[in-house]
Amino acid sequence: MGPHPAVADVRRAVRLSLADLAAPGGARGARGSSGALVLVACSGGADSLALAAATGFAAPRLGLRAGLLTVDHGLQEGSAGRARDVVRLASSLGLGPAEALTVTVGTAGGPEAAAREARYAALTAAAERLGAAAVLLGHTRDDQAETVLLRLARGSGTRSLSGMAEVSGIYRRPLLGLGRERTRQACDALGLRPWDDPHNDDPAYTRVRVRRDALPALETALGPGIAEALARTARLCRDDADALDEWADAVHAKSRGPGGELDVSVLADVPGAVRRRVIQRAAVEAGAHAAALAAVHIEAVERLVTGWHGQKGVDLPGGVGVVRRCGTLVFAVDNLSLA
């Protein structure tokens, strides 16, 4: 008999995600393969544990080496012990090397953002040190739906609503097409006991409230399939955003002057979705804080193009000022006269 359907689904997702890294000819089944190294970021939860088990099975069959990283954030009692348990489990899943990374979580941006920043910094550094070709993350379709809903509530644009990318630099998310319940079924079928993070049930976190309250309420009001619909929306938005970004690249190159100024006549001749992207890039290039640069700032600069009547310039986060002069938008830091 073949594997449990949930196990097969997770293995198939991993295999498809890693197909481009497979060794030529496929040294399939070779545990001692000298192929590229891929690392699984595993917290011990059901999603990442199912991913780790599937990677330990699929990677050698693609001629790849597979290892594991777990991050101890130090935010809960016993976290160091749990990290050691995950590392000890790695060898039974066919994963090695396996390391626990200890991080110090700051406070900037709130606890969730600070923990995420510390985690990704540690994973990136470890991947570079170990020479890994990819780091696999256990985000599922449900995580994607939550992300889209959170960003929708903030009034985010197309790029933001595209959610998490399947591939972003060294990071890959093989499970975005699978639901959270499927990964738990895979763990059950394999006899794996996931760790349930109490933070995932703490209503102090916005994402938990979305998961526990908002999505079920939408299912009740609109019918089943909300998570799938939101994830599908993310894929469609990503396709649109990629096309708009490519167009904006060309417009930015055409409109940009030697000092970073933008030609108003070029900007006026393109759709607003493209124009706003070009303005945002120029602002960040000039030193504006990307994280603090909101739609209201970009729209204020855009009015210097579309609603020009001699008004003063616009202040942007990071001390960047923008004025319209001689048919151009001029971006400058500090001491820029906005008269």
C-alpha positions as CSV (number, residue, x, y, z in Angstrom):
1,M,0.0,0.0,0.0
2,G,1.1,3.6,-0.6
3,P,1.3,6.3,1.9
4,H,-1.7,8.0,3.6
5,P,-3.2,10.5,1.2
6,A,-2.2,13.4,3.4
7,V,1.4,12.2,3.6
8,A,1.4,11.8,-0.2
9,D,0.0,15.3,-0.7
10,V,2.7,16.9,1.5
11,R,5.5,14.9,-0.2
12,R,4.2,15.9,-3.6
13,A,4.1,19.5,-2.7
14,V,7.8,19.3,-1.5
15,R,8.8,17.5,-4.6
16,L,7.3,20.1,-6.9
17,S,8.9,22.9,-4.9
18,L,12.3,21.4,-5.1
19,A,12.2,20.1,-8.7
20,D,14.4,22.9,-10.1
21,L,17.1,22.0,-7.6
22,A,17.1,18.3,-8.4
23,A,20.5,16.7,-9.3
24,P,20.8,16.0,-13.1
25,G,19.7,12.5,-13.7
26,G,18.3,12.4,-10.2
27,A,20.4,10.4,-7.8
28,R,17.2,9.1,-6.4
29,G,17.2,7.4,-3.1
30,A,20.8,8.3,-2.4
31,R,21.1,9.2,1.2
32,G,24.7,10.2,0.8
33,S,24.0,12.5,-2.1
34,S,26.4,15.4,-2.7
35,G,23.7,17.5,-4.2
36,A,22.5,20.9,-3.0
37,L,21.5,21.4,0.6
38,V,18.0,22.4,1.5
39,L,17.0,23.3,5.1
40,V,13.6,23.0,6.7
41,A,12.7,25.6,9.3
42,C,10.8,23.5,11.9
43,S,9.2,24.8,15.0
44,G,7.8,21.4,16.0
45,G,4.2,22.4,15.1
46,A,2.1,20.3,12.7
47,D,2.8,22.3,9.6
48,S,6.6,22.5,9.8
49,L,6.8,18.9,11.2
50,A,4.9,17.5,8.3
51,L,7.1,19.5,6.0
52,A,10.2,18.2,7.7
53,A,9.1,14.6,7.4
54,A,8.2,15.1,3.7
55,T,11.5,16.8,2.9
56,G,13.5,14.0,4.6
57,F,11.7,11.6,2.3
58,A,11.6,13.6,-1.0
59,A,14.9,15.4,-1.0
60,P,17.2,12.4,-1.3
61,R,15.1,11.0,-4.1
62,L,15.9,14.3,-6.0
63,G,19.6,13.9,-5.3
64,L,19.5,16.7,-2.6
65,R,20.7,16.8,0.9
66,A,18.2,17.9,3.6
67,G,18.8,19.5,7.0
68,L,16.8,21.2,9.7
69,L,16.9,24.5,11.6
70,T,14.8,25.4,14.6
71,V,14.7,28.8,16.3
72,D,14.5,29.3,20.0
73,H,13.0,32.7,20.6
74,G,13.4,32.5,24.3
75,L,9.9,33.8,24.9
76,Q,8.4,30.8,26.6
77,E,9.4,28.7,29.5
78,G,11.0,25.4,28.2
79,S,11.7,26.8,24.7
80,A,15.3,25.7,24.8
81,G,14.2,22.1,25.6
82,R,11.7,22.0,22.9
83,A,14.3,23.2,20.4
84,R,16.6,20.4,21.5
85,D,13.8,17.9,21.0
86,V,13.2,19.1,17.5
87,V,16.9,18.7,16.7
88,R,17.0,15.2,18.2
89,L,14.0,14.2,16.0
90,A,15.7,15.4,12.8
91,S,17.9,12.3,12.3
92,S,14.8,10.0,12.4
93,L,13.3,12.0,9.6
94,G,16.4,11.7,7.5
95,L,17.5,15.3,8.1
96,G,21.0,16.4,8.8
97,P,22.7,18.7,9.7
98,A,20.2,19.9,12.3
99,E,20.7,23.0,14.5
100,A,18.9,25.0,17.1
101,L,19.3,28.8,16.6
102,T,19.0,31.0,19.7
103,V,17.8,34.5,19.1
104,T,17.2,37.7,21.1
105,V,13.8,39.2,20.3
106,G,13.7,43.0,20.3
107,T,10.6,45.2,20.7
108,A,10.5,47.3,17.5
109,G,7.2,46.9,15.6
110,G,5.5,44.8,18.3
111,P,6.2,41.3,19.6
112,E,5.1,39.4,16.4
113,A,7.1,41.6,14.1
114,A,10.1,41.6,16.3
115,A,10.1,37.8,16.7
116,R,9.7,37.4,12.9
117,E,12.6,39.7,12.2
118,A,14.9,37.9,14.6
119,R,13.8,34.5,13.2
120,Y,14.5,35.4,9.6
121,A,17.8,37.0,10.4
122,A,18.9,33.8,12.2
123,L,17.6,31.5,9.4
124,T,19.3,33.6,6.7
125,A,22.6,33.7,8.5
126,A,22.5,29.9,9.1
127,A,21.7,29.2,5.5
128,E,24.6,31.3,4.3
129,R,27.0,29.6,6.8
130,L,25.9,26.1,5.7
131,G,25.8,26.9,2.0
132,A,22.1,26.0,1.6
133,A,20.3,26.5,-1.7
134,A,16.9,26.9,0.0
135,V,15.1,27.2,3.3
136,L,11.6,25.7,3.4
137,L,8.9,27.2,5.5
138,G,5.7,25.5,6.6
139,H,3.1,28.2,5.8
140,T,-0.1,26.7,4.6
141,R,-3.1,27.9,2.6
142,D,-4.8,28.9,5.9
143,D,-1.8,31.1,6.8
144,Q,-2.1,32.7,3.4
145,A,-5.8,33.4,3.9
146,E,-5.1,35.0,7.2
147,T,-2.4,37.1,5.7
148,V,-4.6,38.4,2.9
149,L,-7.4,39.2,5.3
150,L,-5.1,41.1,7.7
151,R,-3.7,43.1,4.8
152,L,-7.1,43.7,3.3
153,A,-8.2,45.2,6.7
154,R,-5.3,47.7,6.4
155,G,-6.4,48.9,3.0
156,S,-3.3,47.4,1.3
157,G,-2.7,47.4,-2.4
158,T,-2.3,44.6,-5.0
159,R,1.2,43.7,-4.1
160,S,0.4,43.4,-0.4
161,L,-2.8,41.4,-1.1
162,S,-0.7,38.9,-3.1
163,G,0.2,37.5,0.3
164,M,3.3,35.3,0.8
165,A,5.2,34.2,-2.2
166,E,5.9,30.5,-3.0
167,V,9.5,31.5,-3.6
168,S,11.2,34.6,-2.2
169,G,15.0,34.6,-2.4
170,I,16.3,31.5,-0.6
171,Y,12.9,30.9,1.1
172,R,10.3,28.5,-0.3
173,R,6.8,27.7,0.9
174,P,5.8,24.3,-0.5
175,L,2.5,24.0,1.5
176,L,0.6,27.1,0.3
177,G,-1.7,24.9,-1.7
178,L,-2.6,22.7,1.3
179,G,-4.8,23.4,4.3
180,R,-3.6,23.3,7.9
181,E,-5.8,20.2,8.6
182,R,-4.0,18.3,5.9
183,T,-0.6,18.7,7.6
184,R,-2.1,17.5,10.9
185,Q,-3.5,14.5,9.2
186,A,0.0,13.8,7.8
187,C,1.6,14.0,11.2
188,D,-1.1,11.6,12.6
189,A,-0.5,9.1,9.8
190,L,3.3,9.2,10.4
191,G,2.9,8.9,14.2
192,L,4.4,12.3,14.8
193,R,3.3,14.4,17.8
194,P,3.3,18.1,17.0
195,W,3.9,20.8,19.6
196,D,1.0,23.2,19.9
197,D,2.3,26.7,20.5
198,P,0.1,28.4,23.1
199,H,0.7,31.7,21.3
200,N,-1.4,30.3,18.5
201,D,-4.4,30.4,20.8
202,D,-3.7,33.8,22.5
203,P,-6.3,36.4,21.4
204,A,-3.9,39.1,22.3
205,Y,-2.4,38.5,18.8
206,T,-4.3,39.9,15.9
207,R,-3.7,36.8,13.7
208,V,-5.1,34.6,16.3
209,R,-8.3,36.6,16.4
210,V,-8.5,36.4,12.6
211,R,-8.1,32.6,12.7
212,R,-10.4,32.0,15.6
213,D,-13.1,34.6,15.1
214,A,-13.0,36.4,11.7
215,L,-12.6,33.5,9.3
216,P,-15.2,31.2,11.0
217,A,-17.6,34.2,10.9
218,L,-17.0,34.6,7.2
219,E,-17.6,30.9,6.7
220,T,-20.8,31.1,8.6
221,A,-22.1,34.1,6.7
222,L,-20.8,33.3,3.2
223,G,-20.4,29.5,3.2
224,P,-17.4,27.2,3.1
225,G,-14.3,27.7,1.1
226,I,-13.3,31.2,2.3
227,A,-9.7,30.2,3.0
228,E,-9.4,28.7,-0.5
229,A,-10.9,31.8,-2.1
230,L,-8.6,34.2,-0.2
231,A,-5.6,32.1,-1.2
232,R,-6.7,32.1,-4.8
233,T,-7.1,35.9,-4.6
234,A,-3.5,36.1,-3.4
235,R,-2.3,34.2,-6.5
236,L,-4.3,36.4,-8.9
237,C,-3.1,39.5,-7.1
238,R,0.5,38.3,-7.4
239,D,0.2,37.8,-11.1
240,D,-1.3,41.3,-11.5
241,A,1.3,42.9,-9.2
242,D,4.2,41.2,-11.1
243,A,2.9,42.6,-14.4
244,L,2.5,46.1,-12.9
245,D,5.9,46.0,-11.3
246,E,7.5,45.1,-14.6
247,W,5.7,48.0,-16.3
248,A,6.8,50.3,-13.4
249,D,10.4,49.3,-13.9
250,A,10.3,50.5,-17.5
251,V,8.5,53.8,-16.6
252,H,10.9,54.4,-13.7
253,A,13.9,54.0,-16.0
254,K,12.4,56.3,-18.6
255,S,11.3,59.0,-16.2
256,R,14.3,59.1,-13.8
257,G,16.8,61.9,-14.2
258,P,20.5,61.8,-13.1
259,G,19.7,63.1,-9.6
260,G,16.8,60.8,-9.0
261,E,14.2,63.4,-10.1
262,L,11.2,62.1,-12.1
263,D,9.9,63.6,-15.4
264,V,6.2,64.6,-14.7
265,S,5.2,64.3,-18.4
266,V,6.2,60.6,-18.4
267,L,4.4,60.0,-15.1
268,A,1.2,61.8,-16.3
269,D,1.0,59.5,-19.3
270,V,0.6,56.2,-17.4
271,P,-2.1,54.6,-15.3
272,G,-2.2,55.5,-11.6
273,A,-1.3,52.0,-10.5
274,V,2.0,52.3,-12.4
275,R,2.6,55.9,-11.5
276,R,2.3,55.3,-7.7
277,R,4.7,52.4,-7.9
278,V,7.3,54.6,-9.6
279,I,6.8,57.3,-7.0
280,Q,7.2,54.8,-4.1
281,R,10.5,53.5,-5.6
282,A,11.9,57.0,-6.1
283,A,10.9,57.9,-2.5
284,V,12.6,54.8,-1.0
285,E,15.6,55.4,-3.2
286,A,15.9,58.9,-1.8
287,G,15.8,57.6,1.7
288,A,12.2,57.5,2.8
289,H,11.3,54.8,5.3
290,A,9.7,52.0,3.3
291,A,7.8,50.5,6.3
292,A,6.3,53.9,7.2
293,L,5.5,55.0,3.7
294,A,1.7,54.8,3.5
295,A,-0.7,55.2,0.6
296,V,-1.6,58.6,1.9
297,H,2.0,59.8,1.4
298,I,2.2,58.3,-2.2
299,E,-1.1,59.9,-3.1
300,A,-0.1,63.3,-1.9
301,V,3.0,63.1,-4.1
302,E,0.9,61.9,-7.0
303,R,-1.3,65.0,-6.7
304,L,1.9,67.0,-7.6
305,V,1.5,65.2,-11.0
306,T,-2.2,64.9,-11.5
307,G,-3.6,67.9,-9.5
308,W,-0.8,70.5,-9.9
309,H,-1.9,74.0,-9.0
310,G,1.4,75.4,-7.6
311,Q,1.0,73.8,-4.2
312,K,3.8,73.3,-1.7
313,G,5.8,70.1,-1.6
314,V,5.2,66.9,0.5
315,D,7.0,65.6,3.5
316,L,7.6,61.9,3.6
317,P,8.8,59.6,6.5
318,G,12.5,59.6,6.9
319,G,13.0,63.3,6.3
320,V,12.5,63.2,2.5
321,G,10.8,66.1,0.9
322,V,9.2,66.1,-2.6
323,V,8.6,69.2,-4.7
324,R,7.6,69.8,-8.3
325,R,10.1,72.0,-10.1
326,C,10.6,72.7,-13.8
327,G,8.4,69.7,-14.9
328,T,10.1,67.3,-12.5
329,L,9.4,65.8,-9.1
330,V,12.5,66.4,-7.0
331,F,13.2,64.1,-4.0
332,A,15.7,65.4,-1.4
333,V,16.6,64.7,2.2
334,D,16.6,67.4,4.9
335,N,16.7,71.1,4.4
336,L,14.7,70.9,1.2
337,S,12.7,74.0,0.7
338,L,9.1,73.0,0.2
339,A,8.0,76.5,-0.7
